[in-house]
C-alpha cells in the first residue's frame, strides 16, 4: 500500500510546483518570497520524501533545477533533519559528491566564505562517507584545496587510514607546500593533527628535507602557537571531568574551567576560528558552552564575563568571607 505523503510536492503536480517556484524566482528575481513558500516544505519533509524529491530532481536531468535544489540545501543546512537525510545511506554517494562540489563552487562564485560554509556542511557528514568521497571522487582528488578542507575533518586514525590508502603521498604534500599562507594557516587552525601528520611525512622524505626546513622557518610562529595550544588542550582534558560537568546545568558547572577555555581561545589570532578548532577537539561540553565562550571573546559587553574566575579557586572561594582586604593585600578592583 502506498504511503500517503505529508505534502504534495511528491506528486507530479507537487513536483511541478517546485519547478514553478524556481521559474518564478528566476523570472522575477524574487528569491525571498520563494523561500518563504519553500521553507515550510523542507521543514516538514520526511526522509522518504527527501529521497523521493532528490531522485525526481536528478531524474529530471535539468542542470539549473539541480543547482536550485542544492541551493536550498545550503540555505536550510541548519535543519537537523536535513543534516540526517544528507548523511543517510539512502542519499547516494554520487548525490553527496555533487552537493559538496556545488557548495564549494557556489562559495567561490559569490565571494562567500568558502571555509566557513564548507565547515557548516562538512561537520555533520559521516566521516566514513567523507573518506569514501576522498578515495572515489576524481573531482575531489584533483581539487586539492577541497580535499584538504575535507581532510581537516579527519581525526588521527582516519588520517592514518587515508594516507595509507593513497598511492602518491608526495603529490598531496607538494600541493600543501604551495598553498597560500592564509589558506595554510586556516588548515592548521582547523586540524593541527593533520598539520603534524604532514610535517611527519615531510621529515621522512629525503627529497623534502630542505623544503621542510624552509617551511618550518616560514611558519615557525604558527607551529609554536598551535603546539602550545595543543599542550594546553591536552592538559585541560586531563584535569576535566567531562561526565560530571556534562550532567550539570550550565549555571552549576565549574566556571573557572570555562574561564580557562576563554583564555585559551584568546591566545589565538582569530578567536572565531579558534572556537571552531576547539570544537573539533571536543573541548566544549555542549553548544551552550561554545556559544557563551564565543560571546565572551567577541562581544565587548561580555569580555569581562569570566574575569573573576581567572584567579586560583581557593581565592575565589574565600571572597564571600572577606569584608575588608587582608593587611598587605591589594584590594580587588
N, C-alpha and C positions, 0 to 999 in steps of 0.2 A: 504494500500500500504506500502510495506516495505521501511523503511528509509535507504538511502544509507550511509554507514559509511565512515568516512573521512580517515581511513586507513584499511589495510586488515588483521589486527590481529584478527578481529572479524569473519572472515570467518573461515571455518575449516582449510583451508590452512594456514591462518594467525595465528591461534592458534597453529598449528604445528610448525610454525616459532618461536613462543615464546618458545615452548619446545626445539626447535633446539638450540636457543641461550643458554638456560640453560645447555643442554648437552655439547655444545661446551665449555662453561666456566668450567664445571666440568672436562672434559677430558683434556683440555689444561691448566687448572688453569690460565686462562687469563681473569680476570674479567673486566679489563679496556676496551679492545676492545668491549666486550659485552655491557658494559654500554654506550659506545658511540653510539651503534646501538639501544639500548633500550630506552635511554633517550628521543629522539625525539618522540617516540611512546606515552610516558606518557605526554609529553609536549602538544601534540595535542589532547589528549583524551577528549571526551565529557563525561558528566555524564552518559548518556545511554551506551556509550562504556565501561566506567569503570565498571558499574554494570554488563554488559554482560560478560566482561572479568572475573570479580570476580566469577560470577556464574559458568563459564566454568572451572575455576581453582578449585573451591570447588567440582564441579561435577566430575572432573577427579579423585578425591579421591587419589591423589598422594601426599604423605607427603612431599617429597623433593620439588616438584613443588610448593606446597603451601607455604613452607618456603621461597623459592626463590621470590615468588610474594610479600610476606611481607617484605623481604629484600629490594626489590625495593622501596616499600612504605617508608621504613625508610630512604633510601638514598635520595629519592626525596621529603622528608617531608616538604621542604621549598616551594614547588609549591603550591600557594594559591588555585588553582582549585582542587588539590588533597585533600587538607585540607577540602574543602567544600564537596567533594564527600564522604570522610570518615565520615564526620559529617552528611551526608544526611540520612533522614529516610529510603531511599530506600537501604541503605547499612545495612544489617541485624545486629541486636544487637549481634547475635552469631558470626558473622564475625568480628565485632569490638572487642569482647572479645578475640577471637583468635589472632588478631593483637596486642593487648596490652600485652597479655601473651607472645607472641613470642618476642616482643620488650624487655620486661623485662628479659626473659631468654637469649636472644642474648647478651645483655649487660653483664650479669654475666659470660657467657661462653667465651667472647672475652676480658675480663678485660676492657671493655669500661665504661665510666662514666654513671652508671645506672641512677643517679639522673638527670643529665643534659639532657640525651637523652629522658628520660621519661617526663621531663619538656617540651621538644620540641614537644612531641607527645600529652601530656595531655592538654596543654594550649589552643589548638584550638577546643577541643571536647566539644560539648554542655554539660553544667552542668547537665541537666536533664538526658541525656544519661549516663553520669558518675554515677549519682545517681542510675539509673536503674541497672547498672552493679554491684554496691556495694551491692545492695539488692538481685539480682538474680543469680549472678555468684558464684557458690560454690567454684571455684578455688580462686577467689579474696577474698572471705570471709575467706578462710583458710590461704592465704598468707598475713599475717598482714602487712609486710613491703610494699608490693604493695598496700594494702588497704590504708595505711597511706599516701603514695605518692599521691593517688587519693583524699583522704580526704583533703590534703593540698591545693587542688584546689577549695575547697568549701568556700563560704562566710558564715557569721554567720547564716542567715536564712536557708541555705542549711544544715549547721551542726545541727541546731535545728531539721530539718526535718529528718536527718539521725539518730541521737541519740534517737529521739522519736520513730522511727520505729523499731530499732533493739531490740531483746529480752534480750540479755546478754551483757549489757554495761560493766560489771566488767571484762569480758574476754578481751575486747578491751583495757581497762585501764591497766590491768595486763601485757598485752604484751607490751604496751607503756613503762611501767616502766622498762622492761627488755631490751629495745633497747640499743645497744652500744652508748656510749656518743657522738661520732661523727655523728652517724645517727640521734640521737635525736636532736642534735643541728642543723642539717640540716633541720629537720622538723620545729623547732622553727623559723629558718630563713626564711622558705618558707611561713609559715602561723602562725603568732603569735596569731591570733584569735582561731585557732584550739588548740594551746597550752593552752591558757587561759581557753578555754572550758573544756579541760581535767582536768586542775587544779581545776576548779569549781566542776566538778563531783567528783573528788577525795576528796575534802574538805567536801562534803556532805555525804560521806560514812564512817560510824564508823570504819569499818574494815580496811580502808585505811588511817586513820588519822595519825597513826605513820609513815607509809610509806610516806605519803605526807610530813611530817615534815623532814624526812631524804632526801627525793627527793629535797625539796626546798633548804636545806643546800648544797647539792651537786651541784645544778645548780643555786645557788643564783646569781652569777655574770651574767650569761646568762639572767636570768629572769629580773634583774635590767636593763641590757643593752637594751633589747627589750622593756621593759616597758617605758624606757626613749625615745627610738626611736618612739614608738607608740604615745607618747605625742607630740613629735616633728612633726610627720606627721599630727596629728590632728590639731595642731596649724598652720602648713603650709597650710592645706586645708582651714582653717578658714580665712586666710589672702590672699588667691589666687583667682583671678577672672579667672576661667578656661575658661569660654566662651569668654571673651575678649582676653586672651592670645592665645587661640586656633584659633582665627580668624586672627592672625598676622603671617607674615612670621617669620622664626626663628630669623633673624638679627634685627627685630624690637621688640622682646619680652623683658621682664624685665630680664636683665642679673643677677641682684642681686638675683632674685628668683632662677635662675638656679644655681648660686653660692651657694645658701643655700642648694640645693639638693646635690651638690658635697660635701659640708661639712658634711651633714647628712650621706652620704654614707661612708665618711672617718671615721666615728665613728665605723663602723663595722669591725670586724676582717678579713672578706673575702669580699672585695668590689664587686666582680663579683656576689656572692650570694646575697649581699645586693641590687644590682641593680635589680635582679630578684624579690626579696621581694618587693622592692619599686614599681616595675612594676605591681605586683599583687595587690598592694594597690592603683593603679591608680594615682601615683604621677606625672608621665610624661604626658605631653600634647600629644606627638606622639613619633614614633620610632626615629625620628631625635634627639629629646632631650635625649632619652635613650642612643643612640649611642655616642653622644657627651659627656655625663656625664661619660660613660664607658671609653672613651678615656682620659678624664680629670683625672681619678683616677688610670688608669693602664699604660698609656703611659708617660714615663719620660719627653718626649719633650713637653707634654701638661699639666704637673702638675700645672703650674702657670697660666694656661689659664684664670681662673676667679679670681685670687688673688686681682686684683684691685677693684673687686665688693664686697669684704668682709667688707669694711668699710661702715658706715652709708650712706644712699643715699644722704643726704644733703652735705656731704663732697665730694662725687663723683661729684655731680652736679656743685660744685664750682671750680673744678680742672681747667677748661678752663680759669677761670678768674684770676688764680694765676700766677704771673710771677716770684714771689720770695716768700720764706717762710715768714709767719707772724712772728713777733717778739715773741720769746719764743717757737716757734713751731719747732719740729724736722723735717728736710727735709725728704721727702719720698725717699726711695732708690729703 
